[in-house]
Amino acid sequence: MTVIPVYYLAHLVKFRGHRTWAGAKRFFYDYIITPLATFHTRGEVEAWGAKEGLELTVYDPSLGNLHVFMFRKWAAGER
C-alpha cells in the first residue's frame, strides 16, 4: 500500500476539504519524495542567468509556491 492515500486524507482534513487528489499527489512528490530540494532568491536565479549571458524576459511569482523565470539567450551579433 502506498502512503499517498493516507497523506491525501490528512491533507483534506488539514485544509478542510479544499484539496484535490492531483494537487495532493503533486505536493507529496515535490516535497516528500524529492531527494533534495533547494530554495533560491530571485536575485540568485537572475545572477545565474546573467552569468550565462541570458536576459530575464518574464518573472511570475504568482503561481502558488512556484516562481516562473523565462530567459532569452541572444544569438551572436543579434543584439
N, CA, C and O atoms as a Maestro MAE file, in Angstrom:
{
 s_m_m2io_version
 :::
 2.0.0
}

f_m_ct {
 s_m_title
 :::
 protein
 m_atom[316] {
  # First column is atom index #
  i_m_mmod_type
  r_m_x_coord
  r_m_y_coord
  r_m_z_coord
  i_m_residue_number
  s_m_chain_name
  s_m_pdb_residue_name
  s_m_pdb_atom_name
  i_m_atomic_number
  :::
  1 25 0.851 -1.204 0.000 1 A "MET " " N  " 7
  2 3 0.000 0.000 0.000 1 A "MET " " CA " 6
  3 2 0.881 1.247 0.000 1 A "MET " " C  " 6
  4 15 1.897 1.312 0.692 1 A "MET " " O  " 8
  5 25 0.487 2.183 -0.754 2 A "THR " " N  " 7
  6 3 1.214 3.441 -0.808 2 A "THR " " CA " 6
  7 2 0.743 4.387 0.286 2 A "THR " " C  " 6
  8 15 -0.370 4.262 0.797 2 A "THR " " O  " 8
  9 25 1.588 5.317 0.632 3 A "VAL " " N  " 7
  10 3 1.215 6.275 1.677 3 A "VAL " " CA " 6
  11 2 0.474 7.484 1.109 3 A "VAL " " C  " 6
  12 15 -0.021 8.318 1.867 3 A "VAL " " O  " 8
  13 25 0.395 7.583 -0.206 4 A "ILE " " N  " 7
  14 3 -0.260 8.756 -0.799 4 A "ILE " " CA " 6
  15 2 -1.731 8.877 -0.377 4 A "ILE " " C  " 6
  16 15 -2.158 9.979 -0.032 4 A "ILE " " O  " 8
  17 25 -2.528 7.795 -0.387 5 A "PRO " " N  " 7
  18 3 -3.920 7.964 0.073 5 A "PRO " " CA " 6
  19 2 -4.018 8.456 1.519 5 A "PRO " " C  " 6
  20 15 -4.887 9.269 1.837 5 A "PRO " " O  " 8
  21 25 -3.148 7.977 2.383 6 A "VAL " " N  " 7
  22 3 -3.143 8.431 3.782 6 A "VAL " " CA " 6
  23 2 -2.757 9.908 3.832 6 A "VAL " " C  " 6
  24 15 -3.371 10.700 4.547 6 A "VAL " " O  " 8
  25 25 -1.744 10.256 3.070 7 A "TYR " " N  " 7
  26 3 -1.313 11.651 3.007 7 A "TYR " " CA " 6
  27 2 -2.450 12.532 2.487 7 A "TYR " " C  " 6
  28 15 -2.696 13.614 3.019 7 A "TYR " " O  " 8
  29 25 -3.138 12.066 1.451 8 A "TYR " " N  " 7
  30 3 -4.247 12.826 0.871 8 A "TYR " " CA " 6
  31 2 -5.338 13.070 1.918 8 A "TYR " " C  " 6
  32 15 -5.848 14.185 2.031 8 A "TYR " " O  " 8
  33 25 -5.691 12.054 2.671 9 A "LEU " " N  " 7
  34 3 -6.726 12.217 3.707 9 A "LEU " " CA " 6
  35 2 -6.288 13.235 4.765 9 A "LEU " " C  " 6
  36 15 -7.080 14.072 5.197 9 A "LEU " " O  " 8
  37 25 -5.028 13.153 5.173 10 A "ALA " " N  " 7
  38 3 -4.516 14.124 6.149 10 A "ALA " " CA " 6
  39 2 -4.557 15.533 5.554 10 A "ALA " " C  " 6
  40 15 -4.888 16.497 6.245 10 A "ALA " " O  " 8
  41 25 -4.223 15.641 4.284 11 A "HIS " " N  " 7
  42 3 -4.246 16.919 3.585 11 A "HIS " " CA " 6
  43 2 -5.670 17.475 3.519 11 A "HIS " " C  " 6
  44 15 -5.886 18.668 3.728 11 A "HIS " " O  " 8
  45 25 -6.631 16.608 3.231 12 A "LEU " " N  " 7
  46 3 -8.039 17.045 3.180 12 A "LEU " " CA " 6
  47 2 -8.500 17.577 4.528 12 A "LEU " " C  " 6
  48 15 -9.172 18.606 4.602 12 A "LEU " " O  " 8
  49 25 -8.141 16.879 5.581 13 A "VAL " " N  " 7
  50 3 -8.540 17.312 6.924 13 A "VAL " " CA " 6
  51 2 -7.886 18.651 7.246 13 A "VAL " " C  " 6
  52 15 -8.553 19.577 7.709 13 A "VAL " " O  " 8
  53 25 -6.587 18.753 7.001 14 A "LYS " " N  " 7
  54 3 -5.856 19.980 7.316 14 A "LYS " " CA " 6
  55 2 -6.431 21.188 6.573 14 A "LYS " " C  " 6
  56 15 -6.564 22.269 7.146 14 A "LYS " " O  " 8
  57 25 -6.767 21.002 5.307 15 A "PHE " " N  " 7
  58 3 -7.257 22.120 4.504 15 A "PHE " " CA " 6
  59 2 -8.775 22.127 4.354 15 A "PHE " " C  " 6
  60 15 -9.310 22.775 3.454 15 A "PHE " " O  " 8
  61 25 -9.461 21.416 5.224 16 A "ARG " " N  " 7
  62 3 -10.932 21.407 5.296 16 A "ARG " " CA " 6
  63 2 -11.588 21.091 3.951 16 A "ARG " " C  " 6
  64 15 -12.563 21.731 3.556 16 A "ARG " " O  " 8
  65 25 -11.041 20.099 3.258 17 A "GLY " " N  " 7
  66 3 -11.646 19.638 2.024 17 A "GLY " " CA " 6
  67 2 -11.304 20.432 0.780 17 A "GLY " " C  " 6
  68 15 -11.856 20.174 -0.289 17 A "GLY " " O  " 8
  69 25 -10.400 21.397 0.900 18 A "HIS " " N  " 7
  70 3 -10.064 22.255 -0.248 18 A "HIS " " CA " 6
  71 2 -8.805 21.786 -0.978 18 A "HIS " " C  " 6
  72 15 -7.976 22.606 -1.372 18 A "HIS " " O  " 8
  73 25 -8.661 20.498 -1.156 19 A "ARG " " N  " 7
  74 3 -7.527 19.935 -1.888 19 A "ARG " " CA " 6
  75 2 -8.029 18.865 -2.836 19 A "ARG " " C  " 6
  76 15 -8.989 18.152 -2.545 19 A "ARG " " O  " 8
  77 25 -7.364 18.766 -3.975 20 A "THR " " N  " 7
  78 3 -7.714 17.725 -4.942 20 A "THR " " CA " 6
  79 2 -6.714 16.581 -4.821 20 A "THR " " C  " 6
  80 15 -5.616 16.740 -4.288 20 A "THR " " O  " 8
  81 25 -7.125 15.427 -5.330 21 A "TRP " " N  " 7
  82 3 -6.228 14.275 -5.345 21 A "TRP " " CA " 6
  83 2 -4.969 14.607 -6.150 21 A "TRP " " C  " 6
  84 15 -3.860 14.318 -5.702 21 A "TRP " " O  " 8
  85 25 -5.126 15.209 -7.328 22 A "ALA " " N  " 7
  86 3 -3.981 15.548 -8.178 22 A "ALA " " CA " 6
  87 2 -3.053 16.535 -7.465 22 A "ALA " " C  " 6
  88 15 -1.832 16.387 -7.510 22 A "ALA " " O  " 8
  89 25 -3.627 17.523 -6.819 23 A "GLY " " N  " 7
  90 3 -2.817 18.509 -6.108 23 A "GLY " " CA " 6
  91 2 -2.055 17.896 -4.949 23 A "GLY " " C  " 6
  92 15 -0.881 18.205 -4.745 23 A "GLY " " O  " 8
  93 25 -2.709 17.032 -4.191 24 A "ALA " " N  " 7
  94 3 -2.053 16.371 -3.066 24 A "ALA " " CA " 6
  95 2 -0.936 15.466 -3.560 24 A "ALA " " C  " 6
  96 15 0.123 15.381 -2.938 24 A "ALA " " O  " 8
  97 25 -1.171 14.791 -4.675 25 A "LYS " " N  " 7
  98 3 -0.151 13.898 -5.238 25 A "LYS " " CA " 6
  99 2 1.071 14.695 -5.696 25 A "LYS " " C  " 6
  100 15 2.206 14.294 -5.438 25 A "LYS " " O  " 8
  101 25 0.841 15.821 -6.375 26 A "ARG " " N  " 7
  102 3 1.967 16.664 -6.810 26 A "ARG " " CA " 6
  103 2 2.751 17.183 -5.609 26 A "ARG " " C  " 6
  104 15 3.981 17.151 -5.592 26 A "ARG " " O  " 8
  105 25 2.018 17.662 -4.608 27 A "PHE " " N  " 7
  106 3 2.657 18.183 -3.411 27 A "PHE " " CA " 6
  107 2 3.469 17.089 -2.730 27 A "PHE " " C  " 6
  108 15 4.599 17.334 -2.308 27 A "PHE " " O  " 8
  109 25 2.915 15.891 -2.616 28 A "PHE " " N  " 7
  110 3 3.597 14.759 -1.989 28 A "PHE " " CA " 6
  111 2 4.914 14.462 -2.705 28 A "PHE " " C  " 6
  112 15 5.956 14.338 -2.063 28 A "PHE " " O  " 8
  113 25 4.869 14.350 -4.019 29 A "TYR " " N  " 7
  114 3 6.087 14.034 -4.772 29 A "TYR " " CA " 6
  115 2 7.091 15.188 -4.738 29 A "TYR " " C  " 6
  116 15 8.297 14.955 -4.664 29 A "TYR " " O  " 8
  117 25 6.604 16.427 -4.792 30 A "ASP " " N  " 7
  118 3 7.504 17.579 -4.773 30 A "ASP " " CA " 6
  119 2 8.201 17.758 -3.426 30 A "ASP " " C  " 6
  120 15 9.385 18.094 -3.384 30 A "ASP " " O  " 8
  121 25 7.492 17.538 -2.337 31 A "TYR " " N  " 7
  122 3 8.033 17.857 -1.020 31 A "TYR " " CA " 6
  123 2 8.479 16.661 -0.198 31 A "TYR " " C  " 6
  124 15 9.311 16.817 0.695 31 A "TYR " " O  " 8
  125 25 7.960 15.488 -0.465 32 A "ILE " " N  " 7
  126 3 8.295 14.348 0.373 32 A "ILE " " CA " 6
  127 2 9.180 13.345 -0.366 32 A "ILE " " C  " 6
  128 15 10.124 12.815 0.219 32 A "ILE " " O  " 8
  129 25 8.900 13.083 -1.606 33 A "ILE " " N  " 7
  130 3 9.672 12.108 -2.373 33 A "ILE " " CA " 6
  131 2 10.955 12.706 -2.950 33 A "ILE " " C  " 6
  132 15 11.932 11.984 -3.150 33 A "ILE " " O  " 8
  133 25 10.969 14.007 -3.218 34 A "THR " " N  " 7
  134 3 12.146 14.652 -3.802 34 A "THR " " CA " 6
  135 2 13.344 14.453 -2.873 34 A "THR " " C  " 6
  136 15 13.287 14.831 -1.702 34 A "THR " " O  " 8
  137 25 14.434 13.859 -3.389 35 A "PRO " " N  " 7
  138 3 15.572 13.575 -2.513 35 A "PRO " " CA " 6
  139 2 16.307 14.831 -2.040 35 A "PRO " " C  " 6
  140 15 16.892 14.830 -0.957 35 A "PRO " " O  " 8
  141 25 16.283 15.886 -2.827 36 A "LEU " " N  " 7
  142 3 16.967 17.109 -2.444 36 A "LEU " " CA " 6
  143 2 16.223 18.283 -3.055 36 A "LEU " " C  " 6
  144 15 16.008 18.338 -4.265 36 A "LEU " " O  " 8
  145 25 15.842 19.200 -2.221 37 A "ALA " " N  " 7
  146 3 15.183 20.410 -2.713 37 A "ALA " " CA " 6
  147 2 15.944 21.594 -2.157 37 A "ALA " " C  " 6
  148 15 16.284 21.624 -0.974 37 A "ALA " " O  " 8
  149 25 16.211 22.566 -3.006 38 A "THR " " N  " 7
  150 3 16.873 23.783 -2.554 38 A "THR " " CA " 6
  151 2 16.009 24.971 -2.943 38 A "THR " " C  " 6
  152 15 15.247 24.912 -3.908 38 A "THR " " O  " 8
  153 25 16.134 26.024 -2.200 39 A "PHE " " N  " 7
  154 3 15.321 27.206 -2.421 39 A "PHE " " CA " 6
  155 2 16.250 28.391 -2.639 39 A "PHE " " C  " 6
  156 15 17.243 28.556 -1.930 39 A "PHE " " O  " 8
  157 25 15.920 29.208 -3.621 40 A "HIS " " N  " 7
  158 3 16.810 30.302 -4.009 40 A "HIS " " CA " 6
  159 2 16.026 31.584 -4.184 40 A "HIS " " C  " 6
  160 15 14.831 31.562 -4.483 40 A "HIS " " O  " 8
  161 25 16.703 32.693 -3.997 41 A "THR " " N  " 7
  162 3 16.067 34.002 -4.156 41 A "THR " " CA " 6
  163 2 15.999 34.362 -5.640 41 A "THR " " C  " 6
  164 15 16.689 33.778 -6.476 41 A "THR " " O  " 8
  165 25 15.156 35.327 -5.933 42 A "ARG " " N  " 7
  166 3 15.056 35.819 -7.306 42 A "ARG " " CA " 6
  167 2 16.415 36.349 -7.764 42 A "ARG " " C  " 6
  168 15 16.822 36.122 -8.903 42 A "ARG " " O  " 8
  169 25 17.106 37.046 -6.884 43 A "GLY " " N  " 7
  170 3 18.416 37.592 -7.219 43 A "GLY " " CA " 6
  171 2 19.421 36.511 -7.599 43 A "GLY " " C  " 6
  172 15 20.202 36.684 -8.534 43 A "GLY " " O  " 8
  173 25 19.399 35.409 -6.879 44 A "GLU " " N  " 7
  174 3 20.315 34.305 -7.201 44 A "GLU " " CA " 6
  175 2 20.031 33.745 -8.596 44 A "GLU " " C  " 6
  176 15 20.949 33.519 -9.384 44 A "GLU " " O  " 8
  177 25 18.756 33.527 -8.888 45 A "VAL " " N  " 7
  178 3 18.391 32.955 -10.185 45 A "VAL " " CA " 6
  179 2 18.744 33.926 -11.312 45 A "VAL " " C  " 6
  180 15 19.273 33.519 -12.346 45 A "VAL " " O  " 8
  181 25 18.452 35.199 -11.107 46 A "GLU " " N  " 7
  182 3 18.802 36.196 -12.124 46 A "GLU " " CA " 6
  183 2 20.312 36.277 -12.335 46 A "GLU " " C  " 6
  184 15 20.774 36.414 -13.467 46 A "GLU " " O  " 8
  185 25 21.076 36.195 -11.257 47 A "ALA " " N  " 7
  186 3 22.541 36.242 -11.369 47 A "ALA " " CA " 6
  187 2 23.063 35.039 -12.152 47 A "ALA " " C  " 6
  188 15 23.993 35.178 -12.945 47 A "ALA " " O  " 8
  189 25 22.479 33.867 -11.940 48 A "TRP " " N  " 7
  190 3 22.893 32.681 -12.699 48 A "TRP " " CA " 6
  191 2 22.643 32.905 -14.187 48 A "TRP " " C  " 6
  192 15 23.489 32.584 -15.022 48 A "TRP " " O  " 8
  193 25 21.474 33.457 -14.510 49 A "GLY " " N  " 7
  194 3 21.156 33.731 -15.911 49 A "GLY " " CA " 6
  195 2 22.110 34.745 -16.516 49 A "GLY " " C  " 6
  196 15 22.605 34.547 -17.625 49 A "GLY " " O  " 8
  197 25 22.375 35.834 -15.793 50 A "ALA " " N  " 7
  198 3 23.272 36.879 -16.292 50 A "ALA " " CA " 6
  199 2 24.670 36.318 -16.534 50 A "ALA " " C  " 6
  200 15 25.325 36.665 -17.517 50 A "ALA " " O  " 8
  201 25 25.117 35.459 -15.643 51 A "LYS " " N  " 7
  202 3 26.448 34.848 -15.785 51 A "LYS " " CA " 6
  203 2 26.549 34.033 -17.075 51 A "LYS " " C  " 6
  204 15 27.628 33.910 -17.653 51 A "LYS " " O  " 8
  205 25 25.429 33.481 -17.520 52 A "GLU " " N  " 7
  206 3 25.394 32.672 -18.740 52 A "GLU " " CA " 6
  207 2 25.010 33.486 -19.974 52 A "GLU " " C  " 6
  208 15 24.822 32.934 -21.058 52 A "GLU " " O  " 8
  209 25 24.894 34.810 -19.798 53 A "GLY " " N  " 7
  210 3 24.563 35.673 -20.934 53 A "GLY " " CA " 6
  211 2 23.086 35.663 -21.284 53 A "GLY " " C  " 6
  212 15 22.721 35.919 -22.432 53 A "GLY " " O  " 8
  213 25 22.230 35.372 -20.313 54 A "LEU " " N  " 7
  214 3 20.791 35.319 -20.550 54 A "LEU " " CA " 6
  215 2 20.124 36.611 -20.084 54 A "LEU " " C  " 6
  216 15 20.590 37.263 -19.150 54 A "LEU " " O  " 8
  217 25 19.045 36.963 -20.738 55 A "GLU " " N  " 7
  218 3 18.245 38.125 -20.357 55 A "GLU " " CA " 6
  219 2 16.920 37.637 -19.791 55 A "GLU " " C  " 6
  220 15 16.209 36.868 -20.439 55 A "GLU " " O  " 8
  221 25 16.586 38.083 -18.581 56 A "LEU " " N  " 7
  222 3 15.300 37.717 -17.988 56 A "LEU " " CA " 6
  223 2 14.197 38.434 -18.749 56 A "LEU " " C  " 6
  224 15 14.191 39.663 -18.822 56 A "LEU " " O  " 8
  225 25 13.264 37.679 -19.317 57 A "THR " " N  " 7
  226 3 12.170 38.286 -20.079 57 A "THR " " CA " 6
  227 2 10.847 38.207 -19.338 57 A "THR " " C  " 6
  228 15 9.983 39.064 -19.523 57 A "THR " " O  " 8
  229 25 10.676 37.193 -18.502 58 A "VAL " " N  " 7
  230 3 9.428 37.033 -17.750 58 A "VAL " " CA " 6
  231 2 9.758 36.514 -16.360 58 A "VAL " " C  " 6
  232 15 10.560 35.595 -16.194 58 A "VAL " " O  " 8
  233 25 9.120 37.122 -15.363 59 A "TYR " " N  " 7
  234 3 9.188 36.615 -13.987 59 A "TYR " " CA " 6
  235 2 7.776 36.661 -13.437 59 A "TYR " " C  " 6
  236 15 7.144 37.717 -13.435 59 A "TYR " " O  " 8
  237 25 7.276 35.533 -12.972 60 A "ASP " " N  " 7
  238 3 5.921 35.456 -12.422 60 A "ASP " " CA " 6
  239 2 5.960 34.738 -11.081 60 A "ASP " " C  " 6
  240 15 6.146 33.522 -11.039 60 A "ASP " " O  " 8
  241 25 5.785 35.480 -9.974 61 A "PRO " " N  " 7
  242 3 5.799 34.868 -8.656 61 A "PRO " " CA " 6
  243 2 4.422 34.436 -8.163 61 A "PRO " " C  " 6
  244 15 4.268 34.076 -6.996 61 A "PRO " " O  " 8
  245 25 3.426 34.466 -9.033 62 A "SER " " N  " 7
  246 3 2.042 34.309 -8.570 62 A "SER " " CA " 6
  247 2 1.451 32.907 -8.738 62 A "SER " " C  " 6
  248 15 0.236 32.741 -8.641 62 A "SER " " O  " 8
  249 25 2.281 31.907 -8.987 63 A "LEU " " N  " 7
  250 3 1.745 30.561 -9.208 63 A "LEU " " CA " 6
  251 2 1.869 29.706 -7.950 63 A "LEU " " C  " 6
  252 15 2.453 28.622 -7.980 63 A "LEU " " O  " 8
  253 25 1.322 30.195 -6.859 64 A "GLY " " N  " 7
  254 3 1.363 29.443 -5.603 64 A "GLY " " CA " 6
  255 2 2.772 29.408 -5.041 64 A "GLY " " C  " 6
  256 15 3.389 30.449 -4.815 64 A "GLY " " O  " 8
  257 25 3.270 28.215 -4.819 65 A "ASN " " N  " 7
  258 3 4.619 28.084 -4.264 65 A "ASN " " CA " 6
  259 2 5.673 27.972 -5.359 65 A "ASN " " C  " 6
  260 15 6.798 27.543 -5.104 65 A "ASN " " O  " 8
  261 25 5.310 28.354 -6.563 66 A "LEU " " N  " 7
  262 3 6.178 28.229 -7.718 66 A "LEU " " CA " 6
  263 2 6.420 29.602 -8.331 66 A "LEU " " C  " 6
  264 15 5.477 30.364 -8.548 66 A "LEU " " O  " 8
  265 25 7.680 29.917 -8.609 67 A "HIS " " N  " 7
  266 3 8.017 31.148 -9.315 67 A "HIS " " CA " 6
  267 2 8.521 30.750 -10.695 67 A "HIS " " C  " 6
  268 15 9.290 29.798 -10.830 67 A "HIS " " O  " 8
  269 25 8.089 31.474 -11.713 68 A "VAL " " N  " 7
  270 3 8.458 31.146 -13.086 68 A "VAL " " CA " 6
  271 2 9.431 32.194 -13.614 68 A "VAL " " C  " 6
  272 15 9.173 33.395 -13.540 68 A "VAL " " O  " 8
  273 25 10.548 31.720 -14.146 69 A "PHE " " N  " 7
  274 3 11.554 32.574 -14.770 69 A "PHE " " CA " 6
  275 2 11.679 32.146 -16.220 69 A "PHE " " C  " 6
  276 15 11.806 30.957 -16.511 69 A "PHE " " O  " 8
  277 25 11.643 33.114 -17.134 70 A "MET " " N  " 7
  278 3 11.904 32.814 -18.545 70 A "MET " " CA " 6
  279 2 13.047 33.715 -18.988 70 A "MET " " C  " 6
  280 15 13.011 34.933 -18.808 70 A "MET " " O  " 8
  281 25 14.052 33.091 -19.566 71 A "PHE " " N  " 7
  282 3 15.226 33.801 -20.031 71 A "PHE " " CA " 6
  283 2 15.348 33.698 -21.541 71 A "PHE " " C  " 6
  284 15 14.799 32.790 -22.166 71 A "PHE " " O  " 8
  285 25 16.082 34.648 -22.118 72 A "ARG " " N  " 7
  286 3 16.359 34.590 -23.542 72 A "ARG " " CA " 6
  287 2 17.862 34.655 -23.724 72 A "ARG " " C  " 6
  288 15 18.546 35.461 -23.093 72 A "ARG " " O  " 8
  289 25 18.362 33.803 -24.589 73 A "LYS " " N  " 7
  290 3 19.767 33.851 -24.958 73 A "LYS " " CA " 6
  291 2 19.847 34.385 -26.368 73 A "LYS " " C  " 6
  292 15 19.298 33.800 -27.302 73 A "LYS " " O  " 8
  293 25 20.533 35.493 -26.513 74 A "TRP " " N  " 7
  294 3 20.677 36.126 -27.808 74 A "TRP " " CA " 6
  295 2 21.715 35.382 -28.637 74 A "TRP " " C  " 6
  296 15 22.722 34.910 -28.109 74 A "TRP " " O  " 8
  297 25 21.468 35.283 -29.919 75 A "ALA " " N  " 7
  298 3 22.449 34.694 -30.828 75 A "ALA " " CA " 6
  299 2 23.607 35.688 -30.995 75 A "ALA " " C  " 6
  300 15 23.428 36.892 -30.816 75 A "ALA " " O  " 8
  301 25 24.768 35.183 -31.333 76 A "ALA " " N  " 7
  302 3 25.933 36.044 -31.514 76 A "ALA " " CA " 6
  303 2 25.611 37.136 -32.531 76 A "ALA " " C  " 6
  304 15 25.158 36.847 -33.639 76 A "ALA " " O  " 8
  305 25 25.846 38.384 -32.155 77 A "GLY " " N  " 7
  306 3 25.619 39.524 -33.038 77 A "GLY " " CA " 6
  307 2 24.163 39.937 -33.196 77 A "GLY " " C  " 6
  308 15 23.872 40.850 -33.968 77 A "GLY " " O  " 8
  309 25 23.240 39.292 -32.488 78 A "GLU " " N  " 7
  310 3 21.811 39.589 -32.637 78 A "GLU " " CA " 6
  311 2 21.431 40.904 -31.957 78 A "GLU " " C  " 6
  312 15 20.510 41.582 -32.412 78 A "GLU " " O  " 8
  313 25 22.104 41.267 -30.906 79 A "ARG " " N  " 7
  314 3 21.732 42.476 -30.159 79 A "ARG " " CA " 6
  315 2 22.266 43.674 -30.769 79 A "ARG " " C  " 6
  316 15 22.045 44.775 -30.265 79 A "ARG " " O  " 8
  :::
 }
 m_bond[315] {
  # First column is bond index #
  i_m_from
  i_m_to
  i_m_order
  :::
  1 1 2 1
  2 2 3 1
  3 3 4 2
  4 3 5 1
  5 5 6 1
  6 6 7 1
  7 7 8 2
  8 7 9 1
  9 9 10 1
  10 10 11 1
  11 11 12 2
  12 11 13 1
  13 13 14 1
  14 14 15 1
  15 15 16 2
  16 15 17 1
  17 17 18 1
  18 18 19 1
  19 19 20 2
  20 19 21 1
  21 21 22 1
  22 22 23 1
  23 23 24 2
  24 23 25 1
  25 25 26 1
  26 26 27 1
  27 27 28 2
  28 27 29 1
  29 29 30 1
  30 30 31 1
  31 31 32 2
  32 31 33 1
  33 33 34 1
  34 34 35 1
  35 35 36 2
  36 35 37 1
  37 37 38 1
  38 38 39 1
  39 39 40 2
  40 39 41 1
  41 41 42 1
  42 42 43 1
  43 43 44 2
  44 43 45 1
  45 45 46 1
  46 46 47 1
  47 47 48 2
  48 47 49 1
  49 49 50 1
  50 50 51 1
  51 51 52 2
  52 51 53 1
  53 53 54 1
  54 54 55 1
  55 55 56 2
  56 55 57 1
  57 57 58 1
  58 58 59 1
  59 59 60 2
  60 59 61 1
  61 61 62 1
  62 62 63 1
  63 63 64 2
  64 63 65 1
  65 65 66 1
  66 66 67 1
  67 67 68 2
  68 67 69 1
  69 69 70 1
  70 70 71 1
  71 71 72 2
  72 71 73 1
  73 73 74 1
  74 74 75 1
  75 75 76 2
  76 75 77 1
  77 77 78 1
  78 78 79 1
  79 79 80 2
  80 79 81 1
  81 81 82 1
  82 82 83 1
  83 83 84 2
  84 83 85 1
  85 85 86 1
  86 86 87 1
  87 87 88 2
  88 87 89 1
  89 89 90 1
  90 90 91 1
  91 91 92 2
  92 91 93 1
  93 93 94 1
  94 94 95 1
  95 95 96 2
  96 95 97 1
  97 97 98 1
  98 98 99 1
  99 99 100 2
  100 99 101 1
  101 101 102 1
  102 102 103 1
  103 103 104 2
  104 103 105 1
  105 105 106 1
  106 106 107 1
  107 107 108 2
  108 107 109 1
  109 109 110 1
  110 110 111 1
  111 111 112 2
  112 111 113 1
  113 113 114 1
  114 114 115 1
  115 115 116 2
  116 115 117 1
  117 117 118 1
  118 118 119 1
  119 119 120 2
  120 119 121 1
  121 121 122 1
  122 122 123 1
  123 123 124 2
  124 123 125 1
  125 125 126 1
  126 126 127 1
  127 127 128 2
  128 127 129 1
  129 129 130 1
  130 130 131 1
  131 131 132 2
  132 131 133 1
  133 133 134 1
  134 134 135 1
  135 135 136 2
  136 135 137 1
  137 137 138 1
  138 138 139 1
  139 139 140 2
  140 139 141 1
  141 141 142 1
  142 142 143 1
  143 143 144 2
  144 143 145 1
  145 145 146 1
  146 146 147 1
  147 147 148 2
  148 147 149 1
  149 149 150 1
  150 150 151 1
  151 151 152 2
  152 151 153 1
  153 153 154 1
  154 154 155 1
  155 155 156 2
  156 155 157 1
  157 157 158 1
  158 158 159 1
  159 159 160 2
  160 159 161 1
  161 161 162 1
  162 162 163 1
  163 163 164 2
  164 163 165 1
  165 165 166 1
  166 166 167 1
  167 167 168 2
  168 167 169 1
  169 169 170 1
  170 170 171 1
  171 171 172 2
  172 171 173 1
  173 173 174 1
  174 174 175 1
  175 175 176 2
  176 175 177 1
  177 177 178 1
  178 178 179 1
  179 179 180 2
  180 179 181 1
  181 181 182 1
  182 182 183 1
  183 183 184 2
  184 183 185 1
  185 185 186 1
  186 186 187 1
  187 187 188 2
  188 187 189 1
  189 189 190 1
  190 190 191 1
  191 191 192 2
  192 191 193 1
  193 193 194 1
  194 194 195 1
  195 195 196 2
  196 195 197 1
  197 197 198 1
  198 198 199 1
  199 199 200 2
  200 199 201 1
  201 201 202 1
  202 202 203 1
  203 203 204 2
  204 203 205 1
  205 205 206 1
  206 206 207 1
  207 207 208 2
  208 207 209 1
  209 209 210 1
  210 210 211 1
  211 211 212 2
  212 211 213 1
  213 213 214 1
  214 214 215 1
  215 215 216 2
  216 215 217 1
  217 217 218 1
  218 218 219 1
  219 219 220 2
  220 219 221 1
  221 221 222 1
  222 222 223 1
  223 223 224 2
  224 223 225 1
  225 225 226 1
  226 226 227 1
  227 227 228 2
  228 227 229 1
  229 229 230 1
  230 230 231 1
  231 231 232 2
  232 231 233 1
  233 233 234 1
  234 234 235 1
  235 235 236 2
  236 235 237 1
  237 237 238 1
  238 238 239 1
  239 239 240 2
  240 239 241 1
  241 241 242 1
  242 242 243 1
  243 243 244 2
  244 243 245 1
  245 245 246 1
  246 246 247 1
  247 247 248 2
  248 247 249 1
  249 249 250 1
  250 250 251 1
  251 251 252 2
  252 251 253 1
  253 253 254 1
  254 254 255 1
  255 255 256 2
  256 255 257 1
  257 257 258 1
  258 258 259 1
  259 259 260 2
  260 259 261 1
  261 261 262 1
  262 262 263 1
  263 263 264 2
  264 263 265 1
  265 265 266 1
  266 266 267 1
  267 267 268 2
  268 267 269 1
  269 269 270 1
  270 270 271 1
  271 271 272 2
  272 271 273 1
  273 273 274 1
  274 274 275 1
  275 275 276 2
  276 275 277 1
  277 277 278 1
  278 278 279 1
  279 279 280 2
  280 279 281 1
  281 281 282 1
  282 282 283 1
  283 283 284 2
  284 283 285 1
  285 285 286 1
  286 286 287 1
  287 287 288 2
  288 287 289 1
  289 289 290 1
  290 290 291 1
  291 291 292 2
  292 291 293 1
  293 293 294 1
  294 294 295 1
  295 295 296 2
  296 295 297 1
  297 297 298 1
  298 298 299 1
  299 299 300 2
  300 299 301 1
  301 301 302 1
  302 302 303 1
  303 303 304 2
  304 303 305 1
  305 305 306 1
  306 306 307 1
  307 307 308 2
  308 307 309 1
  309 309 310 1
  310 310 311 1
  311 311 312 2
  312 311 313 1
  313 313 314 1
  314 314 315 1
  315 315 316 2
  :::
 }
}
